[in-house]
Amino acid sequence: MLDWPAFLEPTLRLAFWTILVGTIANVTCAILGCFLVLRRMSMLGDALSHAVLPGLVIAFIVTGSTSSVPMFLGATLFAMLTAGLTRLLTTHGQASEESSLGIVFTSFFALGILLVQIFAEKVHIDRDAVLEGAIEYVALDTVPFLGLMWPAALWTTLFVLITVIGWLTLFWKEIKTAVFDTDYAAAIGLYGYTMLATLIVLVAVCVVASFKIVGSILVVAMLIVPGASAQLLTQRLRNMILISCLFAAMSTAIGYAIAWQLNTSAAGMMAVVSGLGYVLAITFSPSQGLIAIKLRRLRLQQRIHAEDVLGILYRWEESHKGQGLRRYPQ
């Protein structure tokens, strides 16, 4: 158990590290999720969370243990294979990205189930841990650094976040162009397909790194909901990324606070809060929200009615020219 920050009591210390690690993981997912939403590849995270099963089983078969490092490497390998094969089928197999993704991840998931039944039948797989993760216990799995104990999950998630931010910083122009028009980016020498492939690889690494910590439900939610919500609130990519990060951080903190009070799953509640946030965004968005759309329709109806009245008055006046005193219709 971590004994710092010392000014916090143990229960608040646990909450502090849980929210911090969860925020880092969810913000990373939200950043990458913006590009997936724009590319209409939002379900890539869900597909990867299923497709890594063969990698987990093969890692267990080779090492004979369920330790984190072999599992991470095996899952990462199959996540990257899923991304690569999906791109290969899309490019050379005359299939859409959605169809290619469905073919690859269902095949890998089925392979994983067969491998479990044949080689790893006695291995216990906690369904709740797979779906909801173990974010509440990140403060219990620690590693020493600089004379202090730190959550092991902190370094994993922080490494992925720094990698993603570095990628965006170095290749911002190329990424923007590739996301909106990959063919054009490739034609003008901005490595369009390379940027898209790198995006998919980073999503794969992010999914695998976050999978054990927050579970598949929250990974998929944070890859989709913050980006989709931010898209409703802005038309600029930079602002979209910033809003999605803020959205993910708020969902983490508020979701954990509610889960703490209700004594329920923190990851599940974070996903629920993010969903409620999307409902608020789609309702109150200044440009694309339901209320804004309704108001625009009402203003359009009023304008049409006003123009109809003006048209009637104009035609009546034109038809009664030179007839003396004009009597307008009541």
DRENROBA-226484 format. One record per residue (C-alpha): residue number from 1; chain; x, y, z. Coordinates in nm, 2 decimals. Layout:
% residues N
+-----+-----+--------+--------+--------+
: seq : mol :     c1 :     c2 :     c3 :
+-----+-----+--------+--------+--------+
: NUM :   A :      X :      Y :      Z :
...
+-----+-----+--------+--------+--------+
% end
This chain:
% residues 330
+-----+-----+--------+--------+--------+
: seq : mol :     c1 :     c2 :     c3 :
+-----+-----+--------+--------+--------+
:   1 :   A :   0.00 :   0.00 :   0.00 :
:   2 :   A :   0.13 :   0.35 :  -0.09 :
:   3 :   A :   0.22 :   0.57 :   0.21 :
:   4 :   A :   0.23 :   0.90 :   0.02 :
:   5 :   A :   0.11 :   1.18 :  -0.03 :
:   6 :   A :   0.15 :   1.19 :   0.35 :
:   7 :   A :  -0.10 :   1.47 :   0.40 :
:   8 :   A :  -0.38 :   1.25 :   0.28 :
:   9 :   A :  -0.54 :   0.98 :   0.50 :
:  10 :   A :  -0.53 :   0.62 :   0.36 :
:  11 :   A :  -0.87 :   0.62 :   0.20 :
:  12 :   A :  -0.81 :   0.95 :   0.02 :
:  13 :   A :  -0.47 :   0.83 :  -0.08 :
:  14 :   A :  -0.62 :   0.53 :  -0.25 :
:  15 :   A :  -0.87 :   0.76 :  -0.42 :
:  16 :   A :  -0.60 :   1.00 :  -0.53 :
:  17 :   A :  -0.39 :   0.73 :  -0.71 :
:  18 :   A :  -0.70 :   0.56 :  -0.86 :
:  19 :   A :  -0.82 :   0.88 :  -1.01 :
:  20 :   A :  -0.47 :   0.98 :  -1.13 :
:  21 :   A :  -0.40 :   0.65 :  -1.30 :
:  22 :   A :  -0.76 :   0.63 :  -1.44 :
:  23 :   A :  -0.73 :   0.99 :  -1.57 :
:  24 :   A :  -0.40 :   0.91 :  -1.75 :
:  25 :   A :  -0.54 :   0.60 :  -1.91 :
:  26 :   A :  -0.87 :   0.76 :  -2.01 :
:  27 :   A :  -0.71 :   1.07 :  -2.15 :
:  28 :   A :  -0.49 :   0.86 :  -2.37 :
:  29 :   A :  -0.79 :   0.67 :  -2.50 :
:  30 :   A :  -0.97 :   1.00 :  -2.55 :
:  31 :   A :  -0.69 :   1.15 :  -2.76 :
:  32 :   A :  -0.67 :   0.85 :  -2.99 :
:  33 :   A :  -1.05 :   0.82 :  -2.99 :
:  34 :   A :  -1.08 :   1.16 :  -3.16 :
:  35 :   A :  -0.91 :   1.03 :  -3.47 :
:  36 :   A :  -1.10 :   0.70 :  -3.46 :
:  37 :   A :  -1.43 :   0.90 :  -3.45 :
:  38 :   A :  -1.32 :   1.12 :  -3.74 :
:  39 :   A :  -1.21 :   0.81 :  -3.94 :
:  40 :   A :  -1.53 :   0.62 :  -3.85 :
:  41 :   A :  -1.33 :   0.35 :  -3.69 :
:  42 :   A :  -1.47 :   0.38 :  -3.34 :
:  43 :   A :  -1.52 :   0.01 :  -3.28 :
:  44 :   A :  -1.15 :  -0.07 :  -3.34 :
:  45 :   A :  -1.10 :  -0.06 :  -2.96 :
:  46 :   A :  -1.38 :  -0.32 :  -2.90 :
:  47 :   A :  -1.24 :  -0.54 :  -3.18 :
:  48 :   A :  -0.88 :  -0.52 :  -3.04 :
:  49 :   A :  -1.01 :  -0.61 :  -2.69 :
:  50 :   A :  -1.15 :  -0.93 :  -2.83 :
:  51 :   A :  -0.86 :  -1.00 :  -3.07 :
:  52 :   A :  -0.59 :  -1.01 :  -2.80 :
:  53 :   A :  -0.73 :  -1.33 :  -2.65 :
:  54 :   A :  -0.50 :  -1.56 :  -2.85 :
:  55 :   A :  -0.20 :  -1.36 :  -2.75 :
:  56 :   A :  -0.29 :  -1.40 :  -2.38 :
:  57 :   A :  -0.33 :  -1.78 :  -2.42 :
:  58 :   A :  -0.01 :  -1.82 :  -2.62 :
:  59 :   A :   0.19 :  -1.62 :  -2.37 :
:  60 :   A :   0.05 :  -1.85 :  -2.10 :
:  61 :   A :   0.14 :  -2.16 :  -2.30 :
:  62 :   A :   0.50 :  -2.04 :  -2.36 :
:  63 :   A :   0.58 :  -1.91 :  -2.02 :
:  64 :   A :   0.35 :  -2.12 :  -1.80 :
:  65 :   A :   0.25 :  -1.82 :  -1.59 :
:  66 :   A :   0.00 :  -1.53 :  -1.60 :
:  67 :   A :   0.25 :  -1.26 :  -1.51 :
:  68 :   A :   0.20 :  -0.92 :  -1.65 :
:  69 :   A :   0.50 :  -0.88 :  -1.89 :
:  70 :   A :   0.44 :  -1.20 :  -2.11 :
:  71 :   A :   0.07 :  -1.13 :  -2.12 :
:  72 :   A :   0.13 :  -0.77 :  -2.22 :
:  73 :   A :   0.37 :  -0.87 :  -2.50 :
:  74 :   A :   0.14 :  -1.15 :  -2.63 :
:  75 :   A :  -0.16 :  -0.92 :  -2.63 :
:  76 :   A :   0.03 :  -0.64 :  -2.80 :
:  77 :   A :   0.15 :  -0.87 :  -3.07 :
:  78 :   A :  -0.20 :  -0.99 :  -3.16 :
:  79 :   A :  -0.34 :  -0.64 :  -3.13 :
:  80 :   A :  -0.08 :  -0.52 :  -3.38 :
:  81 :   A :  -0.15 :  -0.82 :  -3.60 :
:  82 :   A :  -0.52 :  -0.73 :  -3.59 :
:  83 :   A :  -0.45 :  -0.38 :  -3.70 :
:  84 :   A :  -0.21 :  -0.49 :  -3.97 :
:  85 :   A :  -0.43 :  -0.75 :  -4.12 :
:  86 :   A :  -0.73 :  -0.52 :  -4.11 :
:  87 :   A :  -0.53 :  -0.26 :  -4.31 :
:  88 :   A :  -0.41 :  -0.54 :  -4.55 :
:  89 :   A :  -0.76 :  -0.66 :  -4.62 :
:  90 :   A :  -0.89 :  -0.31 :  -4.67 :
:  91 :   A :  -0.61 :  -0.22 :  -4.92 :
:  92 :   A :  -0.58 :  -0.54 :  -5.11 :
:  93 :   A :  -0.90 :  -0.74 :  -5.03 :
:  94 :   A :  -1.16 :  -0.51 :  -5.17 :
:  95 :   A :  -1.33 :  -0.48 :  -4.84 :
:  96 :   A :  -1.44 :  -0.18 :  -4.63 :
:  97 :   A :  -1.26 :  -0.11 :  -4.31 :
:  98 :   A :  -1.56 :  -0.22 :  -4.10 :
:  99 :   A :  -1.58 :  -0.55 :  -4.29 :
: 100 :   A :  -1.21 :  -0.62 :  -4.26 :
: 101 :   A :  -1.21 :  -0.54 :  -3.89 :
: 102 :   A :  -1.50 :  -0.78 :  -3.84 :
: 103 :   A :  -1.33 :  -1.06 :  -4.03 :
: 104 :   A :  -1.00 :  -1.03 :  -3.84 :
: 105 :   A :  -1.12 :  -0.98 :  -3.48 :
: 106 :   A :  -1.39 :  -1.25 :  -3.49 :
: 107 :   A :  -1.14 :  -1.49 :  -3.64 :
: 108 :   A :  -0.88 :  -1.41 :  -3.37 :
: 109 :   A :  -1.14 :  -1.42 :  -3.09 :
: 110 :   A :  -1.26 :  -1.76 :  -3.21 :
: 111 :   A :  -0.90 :  -1.88 :  -3.22 :
: 112 :   A :  -0.85 :  -1.76 :  -2.87 :
: 113 :   A :  -1.15 :  -1.95 :  -2.74 :
: 114 :   A :  -1.02 :  -2.27 :  -2.91 :
: 115 :   A :  -0.68 :  -2.23 :  -2.76 :
: 116 :   A :  -0.83 :  -2.17 :  -2.41 :
: 117 :   A :  -1.03 :  -2.49 :  -2.44 :
: 118 :   A :  -0.73 :  -2.70 :  -2.57 :
: 119 :   A :  -0.44 :  -2.56 :  -2.37 :
: 120 :   A :  -0.56 :  -2.34 :  -2.09 :
: 121 :   A :  -0.88 :  -2.49 :  -1.97 :
: 122 :   A :  -0.77 :  -2.49 :  -1.61 :
: 123 :   A :  -0.67 :  -2.13 :  -1.61 :
: 124 :   A :  -0.92 :  -1.92 :  -1.41 :
: 125 :   A :  -1.03 :  -1.61 :  -1.60 :
: 126 :   A :  -1.22 :  -1.36 :  -1.39 :
: 127 :   A :  -1.50 :  -1.23 :  -1.60 :
: 128 :   A :  -1.55 :  -0.92 :  -1.38 :
: 129 :   A :  -1.18 :  -0.83 :  -1.40 :
: 130 :   A :  -1.19 :  -0.86 :  -1.78 :
: 131 :   A :  -1.50 :  -0.64 :  -1.82 :
: 132 :   A :  -1.44 :  -0.39 :  -1.54 :
: 133 :   A :  -1.07 :  -0.41 :  -1.48 :
: 134 :   A :  -0.91 :  -0.36 :  -1.13 :
: 135 :   A :  -0.87 :   0.02 :  -1.12 :
: 136 :   A :  -0.97 :   0.03 :  -0.75 :
: 137 :   A :  -0.66 :  -0.17 :  -0.66 :
: 138 :   A :  -0.39 :   0.01 :  -0.86 :
: 139 :   A :  -0.24 :   0.15 :  -0.53 :
: 140 :   A :  -0.18 :  -0.21 :  -0.41 :
: 141 :   A :   0.05 :  -0.31 :  -0.69 :
: 142 :   A :   0.36 :  -0.09 :  -0.64 :
: 143 :   A :   0.72 :  -0.06 :  -0.77 :
: 144 :   A :   1.00 :   0.14 :  -0.60 :
: 145 :   A :   1.14 :   0.45 :  -0.77 :
: 146 :   A :   1.35 :   0.73 :  -0.62 :
: 147 :   A :   1.30 :   0.59 :  -0.28 :
: 148 :   A :   0.93 :   0.59 :  -0.30 :
: 149 :   A :   0.66 :   0.33 :  -0.39 :
: 150 :   A :   0.46 :   0.41 :  -0.70 :
: 151 :   A :   0.17 :   0.23 :  -0.86 :
: 152 :   A :   0.30 :   0.00 :  -1.14 :
: 153 :   A :   0.01 :   0.09 :  -1.36 :
: 154 :   A :   0.11 :   0.46 :  -1.34 :
: 155 :   A :   0.43 :   0.40 :  -1.54 :
: 156 :   A :   0.26 :   0.19 :  -1.80 :
: 157 :   A :  -0.02 :   0.44 :  -1.87 :
: 158 :   A :   0.22 :   0.74 :  -1.85 :
: 159 :   A :   0.46 :   0.58 :  -2.10 :
: 160 :   A :   0.17 :   0.53 :  -2.35 :
: 161 :   A :   0.04 :   0.89 :  -2.29 :
: 162 :   A :   0.38 :   1.04 :  -2.35 :
: 163 :   A :   0.43 :   0.83 :  -2.66 :
: 164 :   A :   0.10 :   0.95 :  -2.80 :
: 165 :   A :   0.17 :   1.32 :  -2.72 :
: 166 :   A :   0.51 :   1.29 :  -2.87 :
: 167 :   A :   0.36 :   1.14 :  -3.19 :
: 168 :   A :   0.11 :   1.43 :  -3.22 :
: 169 :   A :   0.38 :   1.69 :  -3.15 :
: 170 :   A :   0.62 :   1.56 :  -3.42 :
: 171 :   A :   0.37 :   1.47 :  -3.69 :
: 172 :   A :   0.07 :   1.71 :  -3.63 :
: 173 :   A :   0.05 :   1.83 :  -3.99 :
: 174 :   A :   0.08 :   1.48 :  -4.13 :
: 175 :   A :  -0.17 :   1.34 :  -3.89 :
: 176 :   A :  -0.43 :   1.61 :  -3.96 :
: 177 :   A :  -0.41 :   1.56 :  -4.34 :
: 178 :   A :  -0.40 :   1.18 :  -4.32 :
: 179 :   A :  -0.71 :   1.16 :  -4.09 :
: 180 :   A :  -0.93 :   1.36 :  -4.32 :
: 181 :   A :  -0.79 :   1.25 :  -4.66 :
: 182 :   A :  -0.54 :   0.97 :  -4.65 :
: 183 :   A :  -0.50 :   0.95 :  -5.03 :
: 184 :   A :  -0.43 :   1.32 :  -5.06 :
: 185 :   A :  -0.18 :   1.30 :  -4.78 :
: 186 :   A :   0.00 :   1.02 :  -4.95 :
: 187 :   A :   0.00 :   1.19 :  -5.28 :
: 188 :   A :   0.17 :   1.51 :  -5.15 :
: 189 :   A :   0.43 :   1.31 :  -4.96 :
: 190 :   A :   0.29 :   1.34 :  -4.60 :
: 191 :   A :   0.31 :   0.97 :  -4.53 :
: 192 :   A :  -0.07 :   0.93 :  -4.51 :
: 193 :   A :  -0.09 :   0.55 :  -4.49 :
: 194 :   A :   0.21 :   0.54 :  -4.25 :
: 195 :   A :   0.03 :   0.79 :  -4.02 :
: 196 :   A :  -0.29 :   0.58 :  -4.03 :
: 197 :   A :  -0.10 :   0.26 :  -3.96 :
: 198 :   A :   0.08 :   0.43 :  -3.67 :
: 199 :   A :  -0.25 :   0.54 :  -3.53 :
: 200 :   A :  -0.38 :   0.19 :  -3.54 :
: 201 :   A :  -0.07 :   0.05 :  -3.37 :
: 202 :   A :  -0.09 :   0.32 :  -3.10 :
: 203 :   A :  -0.46 :   0.23 :  -3.04 :
: 204 :   A :  -0.35 :  -0.13 :  -3.01 :
: 205 :   A :  -0.08 :  -0.05 :  -2.75 :
: 206 :   A :  -0.32 :   0.18 :  -2.56 :
: 207 :   A :  -0.59 :  -0.09 :  -2.55 :
: 208 :   A :  -0.35 :  -0.35 :  -2.42 :
: 209 :   A :  -0.20 :  -0.12 :  -2.16 :
: 210 :   A :  -0.54 :   0.00 :  -2.03 :
: 211 :   A :  -0.71 :  -0.34 :  -2.06 :
: 212 :   A :  -0.59 :  -0.48 :  -1.72 :
: 213 :   A :  -0.63 :  -0.15 :  -1.54 :
: 214 :   A :  -0.97 :  -0.03 :  -1.64 :
: 215 :   A :  -1.13 :  -0.33 :  -1.82 :
: 216 :   A :  -1.27 :  -0.36 :  -2.17 :
: 217 :   A :  -1.59 :  -0.17 :  -2.10 :
: 218 :   A :  -1.42 :   0.15 :  -2.00 :
: 219 :   A :  -1.15 :   0.12 :  -2.27 :
: 220 :   A :  -1.42 :   0.10 :  -2.54 :
: 221 :   A :  -1.62 :   0.38 :  -2.38 :
: 222 :   A :  -1.32 :   0.62 :  -2.36 :
: 223 :   A :  -1.22 :   0.55 :  -2.72 :
: 224 :   A :  -1.56 :   0.65 :  -2.84 :
: 225 :   A :  -1.76 :   0.87 :  -2.61 :
: 226 :   A :  -1.52 :   1.17 :  -2.53 :
: 227 :   A :  -1.43 :   1.21 :  -2.90 :
: 228 :   A :  -1.79 :   1.18 :  -3.01 :
: 229 :   A :  -1.90 :   1.43 :  -2.74 :
: 230 :   A :  -1.62 :   1.68 :  -2.83 :
: 231 :   A :  -1.72 :   1.66 :  -3.20 :
: 232 :   A :  -2.06 :   1.79 :  -3.11 :
: 233 :   A :  -1.91 :   2.10 :  -2.94 :
: 234 :   A :  -1.64 :   2.21 :  -3.19 :
: 235 :   A :  -1.54 :   2.20 :  -3.55 :
: 236 :   A :  -1.16 :   2.23 :  -3.49 :
: 237 :   A :  -0.95 :   1.92 :  -3.44 :
: 238 :   A :  -0.72 :   2.08 :  -3.18 :
: 239 :   A :  -1.02 :   2.20 :  -2.97 :
: 240 :   A :  -1.18 :   1.86 :  -3.01 :
: 241 :   A :  -0.88 :   1.69 :  -2.86 :
: 242 :   A :  -0.86 :   1.93 :  -2.57 :
: 243 :   A :  -1.24 :   1.90 :  -2.50 :
: 244 :   A :  -1.22 :   1.52 :  -2.52 :
: 245 :   A :  -0.93 :   1.51 :  -2.26 :
: 246 :   A :  -1.13 :   1.74 :  -2.03 :
: 247 :   A :  -1.43 :   1.52 :  -2.08 :
: 248 :   A :  -1.24 :   1.20 :  -2.00 :
: 249 :   A :  -1.08 :   1.35 :  -1.69 :
: 250 :   A :  -1.41 :   1.47 :  -1.55 :
: 251 :   A :  -1.58 :   1.13 :  -1.62 :
: 252 :   A :  -1.30 :   0.97 :  -1.43 :
: 253 :   A :  -1.32 :   1.19 :  -1.12 :
: 254 :   A :  -1.70 :   1.21 :  -1.11 :
: 255 :   A :  -1.75 :   0.84 :  -1.18 :
: 256 :   A :  -1.51 :   0.74 :  -0.91 :
: 257 :   A :  -1.67 :   0.97 :  -0.66 :
: 258 :   A :  -2.02 :   0.83 :  -0.73 :
: 259 :   A :  -1.89 :   0.47 :  -0.73 :
: 260 :   A :  -1.73 :   0.53 :  -0.39 :
: 261 :   A :  -2.06 :   0.66 :  -0.25 :
: 262 :   A :  -2.26 :   0.37 :  -0.40 :
: 263 :   A :  -2.00 :   0.10 :  -0.33 :
: 264 :   A :  -2.00 :  -0.02 :  -0.69 :
: 265 :   A :  -1.77 :  -0.07 :  -0.99 :
: 266 :   A :  -1.55 :   0.24 :  -1.05 :
: 267 :   A :  -1.48 :   0.16 :  -1.41 :
: 268 :   A :  -1.84 :   0.09 :  -1.48 :
: 269 :   A :  -1.96 :   0.41 :  -1.32 :
: 270 :   A :  -1.69 :   0.61 :  -1.52 :
: 271 :   A :  -1.84 :   0.47 :  -1.84 :
: 272 :   A :  -2.19 :   0.56 :  -1.72 :
: 273 :   A :  -2.09 :   0.91 :  -1.64 :
: 274 :   A :  -1.92 :   0.95 :  -1.98 :
: 275 :   A :  -2.25 :   0.83 :  -2.15 :
: 276 :   A :  -2.45 :   1.08 :  -1.95 :
: 277 :   A :  -2.20 :   1.35 :  -2.06 :
: 278 :   A :  -2.26 :   1.25 :  -2.42 :
: 279 :   A :  -2.64 :   1.29 :  -2.36 :
: 280 :   A :  -2.57 :   1.64 :  -2.23 :
: 281 :   A :  -2.35 :   1.73 :  -2.52 :
: 282 :   A :  -2.60 :   1.61 :  -2.78 :
: 283 :   A :  -2.88 :   1.80 :  -2.60 :
: 284 :   A :  -2.71 :   2.13 :  -2.54 :
: 285 :   A :  -2.45 :   2.16 :  -2.81 :
: 286 :   A :  -2.46 :   2.52 :  -2.94 :
: 287 :   A :  -2.45 :   2.41 :  -3.31 :
: 288 :   A :  -2.55 :   2.04 :  -3.33 :
: 289 :   A :  -2.75 :   1.98 :  -3.01 :
: 290 :   A :  -3.11 :   1.88 :  -3.01 :
: 291 :   A :  -3.22 :   2.21 :  -2.86 :
: 292 :   A :  -3.02 :   2.41 :  -3.11 :
: 293 :   A :  -3.17 :   2.21 :  -3.40 :
: 294 :   A :  -3.52 :   2.26 :  -3.27 :
: 295 :   A :  -3.46 :   2.64 :  -3.23 :
: 296 :   A :  -3.33 :   2.66 :  -3.58 :
: 297 :   A :  -3.63 :   2.48 :  -3.71 :
: 298 :   A :  -3.86 :   2.72 :  -3.52 :
: 299 :   A :  -3.68 :   3.02 :  -3.66 :
: 300 :   A :  -3.69 :   2.88 :  -4.01 :
: 301 :   A :  -4.07 :   2.82 :  -3.97 :
: 302 :   A :  -4.12 :   3.18 :  -3.85 :
: 303 :   A :  -3.91 :   3.31 :  -4.14 :
: 304 :   A :  -4.11 :   3.10 :  -4.39 :
: 305 :   A :  -4.44 :   3.23 :  -4.24 :
: 306 :   A :  -4.32 :   3.59 :  -4.25 :
: 307 :   A :  -4.21 :   3.55 :  -4.61 :
: 308 :   A :  -4.55 :   3.40 :  -4.70 :
: 309 :   A :  -4.73 :   3.69 :  -4.54 :
: 310 :   A :  -4.51 :   3.94 :  -4.73 :
: 311 :   A :  -4.57 :   3.75 :  -5.05 :
: 312 :   A :  -4.95 :   3.76 :  -5.00 :
: 313 :   A :  -4.94 :   4.13 :  -4.93 :
: 314 :   A :  -4.72 :   4.20 :  -5.23 :
: 315 :   A :  -4.94 :   4.00 :  -5.47 :
: 316 :   A :  -5.25 :   4.16 :  -5.33 :
: 317 :   A :  -5.10 :   4.51 :  -5.38 :
: 318 :   A :  -4.99 :   4.43 :  -5.73 :
: 319 :   A :  -5.33 :   4.30 :  -5.82 :
: 320 :   A :  -5.51 :   4.62 :  -5.69 :
: 321 :   A :  -5.30 :   4.89 :  -5.84 :
: 322 :   A :  -5.49 :   5.20 :  -5.95 :
: 323 :   A :  -5.82 :   5.09 :  -5.77 :
: 324 :   A :  -5.82 :   5.38 :  -5.53 :
: 325 :   A :  -5.84 :   5.32 :  -5.16 :
: 326 :   A :  -5.67 :   5.00 :  -5.08 :
: 327 :   A :  -5.83 :   4.76 :  -4.84 :
: 328 :   A :  -5.59 :   4.49 :  -4.72 :
: 329 :   A :  -5.72 :   4.15 :  -4.64 :
: 330 :   A :  -5.80 :   4.08 :  -4.28 :
+-----+-----+--------+--------+--------+
% end
